[in-house]
């Protein structure tokens, strides 16, 4: 492997990590995101106001 391949591989790895973190954080930005593990609460359930590091959000 040459140096350019190593740099390219490192950049791709960093981009994939960033993309994964971006997708998993959607639930905390107020964007509707539904999957098998992070679904939205049912309409009958009351939403709770919580605070994370001084930033309020509804859950």
Residue, then its C-alpha position, 0 to 999 in steps of 0.5 A: x500500500x502506498x501513502x495515498x491509499x492509507x490516507x484515502x482509507x482513513x478518510x473513508x473510515x472517518x466519513x463512515x463513522x460520521x455518517x453513522x453518528x449523524x443517523x443515530x443522532x436524528x432522534x435528538x434533533x427533532x427529526x422524525x426517525x423510525x426504526x426497529x429500536x428507536x421508534x416514536x412514542x404512541x399518541x396515547x403516551x404523554x411526552x416528557x420534557x427532559x434536559x440533556x446538558x442544558x438543552x431541553x427536548x421532548x421524549 
